[in-house]
């Protein structure tokens, strides 16, 4: 073979190989994007109205729905695991990590195929965030947050992810929101003493990201929602509402970001509800579009499935009253 031909062939082959790899990667990304777009569709003929979950001492504070598995993800305030729940209420452990204490909120980062988990110690002495592979449950990173606010209590509660893969984590015992990059580097995103709750109370709670570049955060102590811009967090403002909140806990946007579900745990009283809000001014204000009364089930957080919201009945009042063996939980379709 002529040496020049060999060089040309080798070069051409290299270019072709790179092209194939780029094309394959692009196709993979396109497929992932297509699957992401389809994930808010549920092809079941009928969505279940209620899934009863009988699991002794589970107390599932956080919930998400994984369309590809066809199962809900639930956290556990007591067991410190992330489990899977099918439509028949069958439970199986999914993510188990020796570093877990209590797991609170859950964020399914579909674009990066990760499950993000806030981890805490309920006495306020420890906080962390773990990222795990969506398919296998294997750890990607685990970062402790406690030392970022030395001599201050930490209760890492809920988590949201922006379009770049940065995570934002609420601290319910202090006026702090943490930021954890896609690679697991942690810093303080928002610190404000005005948001420090009274002793024994909860401050920042549920959190959601809006693609227009801001966060919406529940502030339980004030029964309020706040809008916090990512590019200028000190320019925060309280969202004007036409409805009264009852101890707002978890938040969940619909897939088109037009509706926001606010889960009001109401301390486990009859006033517990899920409020559906809509806004026509970039969430400077919001109006009630629906309300689903849960009753004294201590609802905590919501998931979005097939165009509908689901709420988890966590019954934390049973735990707080000393009934650690309570076993009657549920994931319920929000009929507003």
C-alpha positions in Angstrom: 0.0 0.0 0.0 1.3 3.5 -0.8 2.4 5.4 2.3 0.4 8.5 1.3 -2.7 6.3 0.8 -2.2 4.7 4.2 -2.0 8.1 5.9 -5.1 9.4 4.1 -6.9 6.2 5.0 -5.9 6.4 8.6 -7.0 10.1 8.8 -10.3 9.4 7.0 -10.9 6.5 9.3 -10.2 8.6 12.4 -12.6 11.3 11.1 -15.2 8.7 10.4 -14.8 7.2 13.9 -15.1 10.5 15.6 -18.2 11.3 13.5 -19.8 8.0 14.5 -19.1 8.7 18.2 -20.5 12.2 18.0 -23.5 10.9 16.1 -24.0 8.2 18.7 -23.7 10.6 21.5 -26.1 13.0 19.9 -28.6 10.2 19.2 -28.3 9.1 22.8 -29.0 12.6 24.0 -31.9 13.0 21.6 -33.3 9.7 22.9 -32.9 10.8 26.5 -34.6 14.2 25.7 -37.5 12.4 24.0 -37.9 10.1 27.0 -37.8 13.1 29.3 -40.6 14.8 27.2 -42.7 11.6 27.4 -42.2 11.2 31.2 -45.2 13.4 32.0 -47.4 11.1 30.1 -48.8 7.9 31.7 -50.1 5.3 29.3 -52.0 3.4 31.9 -55.7 3.4 31.1 -56.5 4.6 34.6 -54.3 6.1 37.2 -54.7 4.6 40.7 -56.6 6.9 43.1 -54.8 5.6 46.2 -51.9 3.4 46.9 -51.8 2.0 50.5 -48.3 1.5 51.8 -48.0 -0.8 54.8 -44.5 -0.6 56.1 -43.8 -0.5 59.8 -42.1 2.7 61.0 -41.3 4.0 57.4 -42.6 7.6 57.7 -42.0 8.5 54.0 -41.6 12.3 54.1 -40.5 12.7 50.4 -42.0 11.2 47.2 -41.1 11.3 43.5 -42.4 9.3 40.6 -40.1 7.4 38.2 -42.0 6.9 35.0 -39.5 4.5 33.5 -39.7 2.2 36.4 -43.4 2.7 36.9 -42.8 3.2 40.6 -42.7 5.9 43.2 -39.6 6.8 45.1 -40.1 7.4 48.9 -37.7 8.6 51.6 -37.8 7.6 55.3 -37.5 9.9 58.2 -36.7 6.9 60.4 -35.1 4.2 58.3 -33.0 6.6 56.3 -33.4 4.7 53.0 -34.9 5.4 49.6 -37.4 2.8 48.6 -39.6 1.9 45.6 -43.3 1.6 45.7 -45.5 0.0 43.0 -49.2 0.6 42.3 -50.1 -2.3 44.6 -48.2 -0.8 47.5 -45.3 -3.2 47.4 -42.2 -1.7 48.9 -38.6 -2.5 48.2 -35.4 -0.8 49.3 -33.6 0.9 46.5 -30.8 3.2 47.8 -29.2 2.2 51.1 -26.1 4.0 52.3 -24.4 3.6 55.7 -24.1 7.3 55.9 -27.8 7.9 55.8 -29.5 9.0 59.1 -32.9 10.5 58.1 -33.8 11.1 54.4 -36.3 13.8 53.8 -37.0 15.2 50.3 -36.1 13.5 47.0 -35.3 15.0 43.6 -35.3 12.9 40.5 -32.9 14.7 38.1 -34.1 13.1 34.9 -31.7 15.0 32.6 -28.7 13.7 34.4 -30.2 10.3 35.5 -29.6 10.9 39.2 -31.5 10.7 42.4 -30.6 13.5 44.8 -31.2 13.0 48.5 -30.9 15.4 51.4 -29.7 13.6 54.5 -30.0 14.9 58.0 -30.0 14.2 61.8 -33.3 15.3 63.3 -31.5 16.9 66.3 -30.0 19.5 64.0 -26.4 18.2 64.3 -25.8 17.0 60.7 -26.7 17.6 57.1 -25.5 16.2 53.8 -26.6 15.6 50.2 -26.1 12.4 48.3 -26.4 11.8 44.5 -27.1 8.3 43.2 -27.4 6.7 39.8 -31.1 6.5 38.8 -30.8 3.0 37.4 -28.5 1.2 39.8 -28.7 3.3 43.0 -24.9 3.4 43.1 -23.4 6.6 44.7 -22.1 9.4 42.5 -21.1 11.7 45.3 -21.9 12.4 48.9 -21.1 15.9 50.3 -21.5 16.9 54.0 -22.9 20.4 54.6 -22.6 20.8 58.4 -19.3 22.5 58.4 -20.5 25.3 56.1 -22.5 26.8 59.0 -20.4 25.9 62.1 -22.1 26.4 65.5 -25.5 26.6 63.8 -28.2 23.9 63.6 -28.7 22.0 60.4 -31.8 20.2 59.1 -31.3 19.5 55.4 -34.9 19.2 54.1 -35.8 19.6 50.4 -33.9 19.9 47.2 -34.3 21.3 43.7 -32.1 21.2 40.6 -31.5 23.9 37.9 -30.9 23.4 34.2 -27.2 23.1 34.8 -27.4 20.4 37.4 -26.8 22.6 40.4 -28.8 21.6 43.4 -30.3 23.9 46.0 -31.0 22.5 49.5 -33.1 24.1 52.3 -32.0 24.2 55.9 -35.1 24.2 58.0 -33.3 25.1 61.3 -31.4 28.1 59.9 -31.9 30.9 57.3 -29.7 29.0 54.8 -30.1 27.5 51.3 -27.0 25.5 50.1 -25.8 25.1 46.6 -24.2 21.9 45.4 -22.8 21.8 41.9 -23.2 18.9 39.5 -19.7 17.7 40.6 -20.6 17.8 44.3 -19.0 21.0 45.4 -21.0 22.7 48.2 -21.3 26.3 49.1 -23.8 28.8 50.7 -26.2 30.2 48.2 -28.4 32.2 50.5 -27.9 33.2 54.1 -30.3 35.6 55.9 -30.9 35.9 59.6 -34.5 37.1 58.9 -35.3 33.5 58.0 -34.0 31.9 61.1 -37.2 30.2 62.7 -38.1 30.3 66.4 -36.5 27.6 68.5 -38.2 24.3 67.8 -39.8 25.7 64.6 -39.3 25.1 60.9 -38.2 27.8 58.5 -37.3 27.0 54.9 -39.0 23.8 53.8 -40.0 22.8 50.2 -38.2 24.2 47.3 -38.7 24.2 43.5 -36.8 25.5 40.5 -38.4 27.5 37.7 -36.5 27.5 34.3 -37.0 31.3 34.1 -34.2 31.5 36.6 -35.7 31.5 40.1 -36.5 29.3 43.1 -39.8 29.1 45.0 -39.3 28.2 48.6 -41.8 27.5 51.3 -41.2 29.3 54.6 -43.2 27.3 57.1 -42.7 29.6 60.2 -44.4 32.4 58.3 -46.9 30.3 56.3 -45.5 31.9 53.1 -43.8 31.3 49.8 -40.8 33.2 48.6 -39.4 33.8 45.1 -35.6 33.9 45.0 -33.8 34.8 41.8 -30.7 32.7 41.1 -28.7 35.6 39.7 -29.5 37.9 42.7 -30.8 36.0 45.6 -30.9 39.0 47.9 -33.6 40.4 45.6 -36.1 37.9 47.1 -39.7 38.7 47.7 -42.8 37.1 49.3 -45.3 35.8 46.7 -48.7 37.4 47.1 -51.3 34.8 47.5 -55.1 34.9 47.6 -55.3 31.8 49.8 -54.1 31.1 53.4 -51.4 28.4 53.8 -51.5 25.9 56.6 -47.9 25.2 57.5 -46.6 24.8 53.9 -44.3 21.8 53.5 -43.4 20.3 50.1 -43.8 22.0 46.7 -44.1 20.5 43.2 -44.4 22.1 39.8 -46.3 20.5 37.0 -44.1 19.5 34.1 -45.1 22.7 32.2 -44.5 24.8 35.3 -48.0 26.3 35.0 -49.2 24.8 38.2 -47.6 24.6 41.6 -48.8 22.1 44.2 -48.3 23.3 47.8 -48.7 20.6 50.4 -49.9 22.0 53.7 -49.4 19.5 56.5 -51.3 21.6 59.0 -49.5 19.8 61.8 -51.5 16.7 61.2 -54.9 18.4 61.8 -58.1 18.3 59.8 -56.9 21.4 57.9 -54.3 19.4 55.9 -54.6 20.0 52.2 -52.9 20.3 48.8 -53.3 23.8 47.2 -52.9 24.1 43.5 -51.7 27.6 42.5 -51.3 29.3 39.1 -49.6 32.6 38.3 -49.8 35.1 35.3 -47.0 37.4 36.5 -43.9 35.2 36.8 -44.9 34.1 40.3 -44.8 37.5 41.8 -48.3 36.5 42.9 -50.4 33.4 42.6 -54.1 32.4 42.7 -55.8 29.3 44.0 -57.0 27.1 41.2 -57.8 24.0 43.2 -57.8 22.6 46.7 -57.7 18.9 47.8 -58.4 18.3 51.5 -56.4 15.5 53.0 -57.7 15.7 56.5 -55.4 14.7 59.5 -53.0 12.5 57.5 -50.0 14.8 57.9 -49.3 15.2 54.1 -45.8 16.3 53.4 -44.7 16.3 49.7 -46.1 15.7 46.2 -45.1 14.0 43.0 -46.2 14.5 39.4 -47.4 11.6 37.3 -49.3 11.4 34.1 -50.4 15.0 34.2 -51.7 14.7 37.8 -50.3 15.4 41.3 -50.0 12.7 44.0 -49.5 13.5 47.7 -47.9 11.3 50.3 -49.6 10.8 53.7 -46.5 10.6 56.0 -48.3 10.6 59.4 -45.4 12.3 61.1 -47.8 13.2 64.0 -47.8 9.5 64.9 -44.0 9.5 65.1 -43.9 12.8 67.1 -46.4 11.3 69.6 -44.2 8.3 70.1 -45.9 5.7 67.9 -42.7 4.6 66.0 -44.3 1.4 64.8 -47.1 3.0 62.9 -47.5 1.3 59.5 -50.5 2.8 57.6 -49.2 5.2 55.0 -50.5 6.1 51.5 -49.8 7.9 48.2 -53.0 9.5 47.0 -54.1 11.1 43.7 -54.9 14.8 44.2 -58.4 15.3 43.1 -58.8 19.1 43.1 
